[in-house]
Amino acid sequence: MKQYAVIGLGRFGQSVALSLASMGHQVMVVDRYEDQVEKIADHVTEAMCADAMNEEFLEDIDIASYDAVIIAIAQNIEASIMVAMKLKDLGVENIVAKAQNRLHGEVLEKIGVDRIIYPEWDMGERVARALTSSNLLDYIELSPEHSIIEFEAPSSFSGKTLSELALRSKRGISVMAVKKGQEVIVGPGGDTVVEEKDILVAIGHQDALKEITESLGRLRK
């Protein structure tokens, strides 16, 4: 379990925070607007209404102790840049920031932000991944380390239980849900039988998901 801080609670920030929390990580969120904080407070470890450009505040919450800090305030480019500068000055080792455009991203990169997120480009990557595999339906990056994929079960999965497939032990991914037509099995047990064309929703490390994505792509050839 890791500790993450998310600064800015627009749709992107909320999505990242909720996704990380659902994975069992400790998540602290910060936003200037109380109504945004209240929306998500019950779903994360800690929610604070504050101005993240206040360096004293960042020091008080020991921001440098977090495994990663996500800056999700791209609409206010000046604030995004100022927060990134302060995080670097305070010694945050892993900074992820959403950029509104290429110029914004270039400035963040020069400051030393470790990963720049371009939502439109990331959506393009999701489409590209889906096009290269007949079985892969969707790909959602949650963090630099973890993603969620949704894919159709290939014929090699047909008639086998999740225990027999051993996706967690063999491939390092966890199945969160299985869709069988109109039925959705959330948190399926090991005795859940998978049939060809069932839809599996799985979460895992980027390396593990890359491997299974490539194997699904080979099924198309």
C-alpha positions as CSV (number, residue, x, y, z in Angstrom):
1,M,0.0,0.0,0.0
2,K,1.4,3.4,-1.0
3,Q,0.5,7.0,-0.2
4,Y,-0.6,9.4,-2.9
5,A,-1.6,13.0,-2.8
6,V,-4.0,14.5,-5.4
7,I,-4.1,18.3,-5.8
8,G,-7.1,19.6,-7.6
9,L,-10.5,17.8,-7.7
10,G,-12.0,18.3,-11.1
11,R,-13.2,15.3,-13.0
12,F,-9.6,14.1,-13.7
13,G,-8.4,14.6,-10.1
14,Q,-11.5,12.9,-8.6
15,S,-11.1,9.9,-11.0
16,V,-7.4,9.4,-10.1
17,A,-8.1,9.7,-6.4
18,L,-11.1,7.3,-6.4
19,S,-9.2,4.8,-8.5
20,L,-6.2,4.8,-6.3
21,A,-8.4,4.5,-3.2
22,S,-10.3,1.6,-4.7
23,M,-6.9,-0.2,-5.1
24,G,-6.4,0.0,-1.4
25,H,-3.8,2.9,-1.3
26,Q,-3.9,5.8,1.1
27,V,-5.0,8.9,-0.7
28,M,-5.0,12.5,0.5
29,V,-6.8,15.1,-1.7
30,V,-6.5,18.9,-1.7
31,D,-8.7,21.5,-3.3
32,R,-9.4,25.1,-2.7
33,Y,-13.2,24.6,-3.0
34,E,-15.0,23.0,0.0
35,D,-17.8,21.6,-2.1
36,Q,-15.3,19.6,-4.2
37,V,-13.6,18.3,-1.1
38,E,-16.9,17.2,0.5
39,K,-17.9,15.2,-2.6
40,I,-15.0,12.9,-2.2
41,A,-14.1,13.0,1.5
42,D,-15.9,9.8,2.4
43,H,-14.0,7.8,-0.2
44,V,-10.4,8.8,0.5
45,T,-8.0,8.7,3.5
46,E,-7.9,12.4,4.0
47,A,-9.5,15.4,2.3
48,M,-8.4,19.0,2.9
49,C,-9.7,22.3,1.7
50,A,-6.6,24.4,1.2
51,D,-4.5,26.4,-1.3
52,A,-1.7,24.1,-2.5
53,M,0.3,27.1,-3.6
54,N,0.8,27.8,0.1
55,E,4.3,26.3,0.8
56,E,3.8,26.4,4.6
57,F,0.7,24.2,4.1
58,L,2.6,21.8,2.0
59,E,5.4,21.6,4.6
60,D,2.8,21.0,7.4
61,I,1.3,18.0,5.7
62,D,4.8,16.6,4.9
63,I,4.1,16.5,1.2
64,A,7.6,15.1,0.5
65,S,6.7,11.9,2.3
66,Y,4.2,10.7,-0.3
67,D,5.1,8.1,-2.9
68,A,3.7,10.4,-5.6
69,V,1.8,13.7,-5.9
70,I,-0.6,14.2,-8.8
71,I,-1.2,17.8,-9.9
72,A,-4.7,17.8,-11.5
73,I,-5.3,21.6,-11.9
74,A,-4.4,22.0,-15.6
75,Q,-7.1,24.6,-16.2
76,N,-5.2,27.1,-14.1
77,I,-1.8,26.9,-15.8
78,E,-0.1,29.4,-13.5
79,A,-1.3,27.5,-10.4
80,S,-0.2,24.2,-11.8
81,I,3.3,25.5,-12.5
82,M,3.6,27.2,-9.1
83,V,2.5,24.1,-7.3
84,A,5.0,22.0,-9.3
85,M,7.8,24.3,-8.4
86,K,7.0,24.2,-4.7
87,L,6.8,20.4,-4.7
88,K,10.2,20.2,-6.3
89,D,11.6,22.7,-3.8
90,L,10.2,20.6,-1.0
91,G,11.8,17.4,-2.3
92,V,8.9,15.5,-3.7
93,E,10.4,12.6,-5.6
94,N,7.6,11.6,-7.9
95,I,5.4,14.3,-9.4
96,V,2.7,13.6,-12.0
97,A,0.9,16.6,-13.6
98,K,-2.0,17.0,-16.1
99,A,-1.1,19.5,-18.8
100,Q,-3.6,21.6,-20.7
101,N,-1.4,21.8,-23.9
102,R,2.1,21.1,-25.2
103,L,3.6,24.4,-24.0
104,H,2.2,23.8,-20.5
105,G,3.7,20.3,-20.6
106,E,7.1,21.6,-21.7
107,V,7.2,24.1,-18.8
108,L,6.3,21.3,-16.3
109,E,9.0,19.1,-17.8
110,K,11.6,21.8,-17.4
111,I,10.6,22.3,-13.8
112,G,11.3,18.6,-13.3
113,V,7.8,17.0,-13.3
114,D,8.3,13.2,-13.7
115,R,5.3,12.4,-15.8
116,I,3.1,14.7,-17.9
117,I,-0.5,13.6,-18.6
118,Y,-2.2,14.9,-21.8
119,P,-5.8,13.6,-21.5
120,E,-6.5,13.9,-25.3
121,W,-3.3,12.0,-26.2
122,D,-3.9,9.4,-23.5
123,M,-7.3,8.8,-25.0
124,G,-5.5,8.3,-28.3
125,E,-3.3,5.7,-26.7
126,R,-6.4,3.8,-25.4
127,V,-7.9,3.8,-28.9
128,A,-4.6,2.6,-30.4
129,R,-4.3,-0.3,-27.9
130,A,-7.9,-1.3,-28.6
131,L,-7.2,-1.3,-32.4
132,T,-4.1,-3.5,-32.1
133,S,-6.0,-6.3,-30.3
134,S,-9.3,-7.9,-31.3
135,N,-9.9,-8.9,-27.7
136,L,-8.9,-5.7,-25.9
137,L,-11.9,-3.4,-25.4
138,D,-10.6,-0.6,-23.2
139,Y,-7.4,0.5,-21.4
140,I,-7.4,3.0,-18.6
141,E,-4.2,4.3,-16.9
142,L,-4.7,5.0,-13.2
143,S,-1.2,5.9,-12.3
144,P,2.3,5.6,-13.7
145,E,2.4,2.0,-12.3
146,H,-1.1,0.6,-12.6
147,S,-3.9,0.4,-15.1
148,I,-7.2,-1.3,-15.8
149,I,-8.0,-3.3,-18.9
150,E,-11.3,-4.7,-20.2
151,F,-11.0,-7.5,-22.7
152,E,-13.0,-10.4,-24.2
153,A,-12.0,-13.8,-23.0
154,P,-10.2,-15.7,-25.8
155,S,-11.2,-19.3,-26.7
156,S,-8.3,-20.6,-24.6
157,F,-10.1,-19.3,-21.4
158,S,-13.4,-21.1,-22.3
159,G,-14.7,-23.5,-19.7
160,K,-12.0,-22.7,-17.1
161,T,-12.5,-21.2,-13.7
162,L,-10.5,-18.1,-12.6
163,S,-8.6,-20.4,-10.2
164,E,-7.6,-22.6,-13.1
165,L,-6.6,-19.6,-15.2
166,A,-4.5,-18.3,-12.3
167,L,-4.2,-14.8,-13.8
168,R,-3.0,-13.4,-10.6
169,S,-0.2,-15.9,-9.9
170,K,0.8,-16.4,-13.6
171,R,0.3,-13.0,-15.1
172,G,0.2,-10.7,-12.1
173,I,-3.3,-9.2,-12.8
174,S,-6.4,-9.3,-10.7
175,V,-9.9,-9.8,-12.2
176,M,-12.3,-7.2,-10.6
177,A,-15.4,-8.2,-12.6
178,V,-16.7,-10.6,-15.2
179,K,-19.5,-9.6,-17.6
180,K,-21.7,-12.4,-18.9
181,G,-24.1,-10.8,-21.3
182,Q,-26.3,-8.6,-19.1
183,E,-25.0,-10.2,-15.9
184,V,-22.1,-8.5,-14.1
185,I,-20.2,-10.5,-11.5
186,V,-18.3,-8.0,-9.3
187,G,-15.4,-9.4,-7.2
188,P,-15.7,-12.9,-8.8
189,G,-14.5,-15.9,-6.8
190,G,-12.0,-18.5,-8.0
191,D,-14.8,-20.9,-8.9
192,T,-16.3,-18.4,-11.5
193,V,-16.3,-20.2,-14.9
194,V,-15.2,-18.1,-17.8
195,E,-16.6,-18.6,-21.3
196,E,-15.3,-17.3,-24.6
197,K,-16.6,-13.8,-25.3
198,D,-17.1,-13.1,-21.6
199,I,-15.7,-9.7,-20.7
200,L,-13.1,-9.5,-18.0
201,V,-12.2,-6.3,-16.2
202,A,-8.7,-6.6,-14.6
203,I,-6.3,-4.4,-12.8
204,G,-2.5,-4.8,-12.6
205,H,0.9,-3.3,-12.9
206,Q,1.8,-1.8,-16.3
207,D,4.3,-4.5,-17.1
208,A,1.9,-7.3,-16.5
209,L,-0.9,-5.6,-18.5
210,K,1.5,-4.9,-21.3
211,E,2.3,-8.6,-21.5
212,I,-1.3,-9.8,-21.6
213,T,-2.2,-7.0,-24.1
214,E,0.6,-8.3,-26.4
215,S,-0.6,-11.8,-26.0
216,L,-4.2,-10.8,-26.9
217,G,-2.8,-9.0,-29.9
218,R,-1.1,-12.2,-31.1
219,L,-4.5,-14.0,-30.9
220,R,-5.6,-11.6,-33.7
221,K,-3.0,-12.8,-36.1
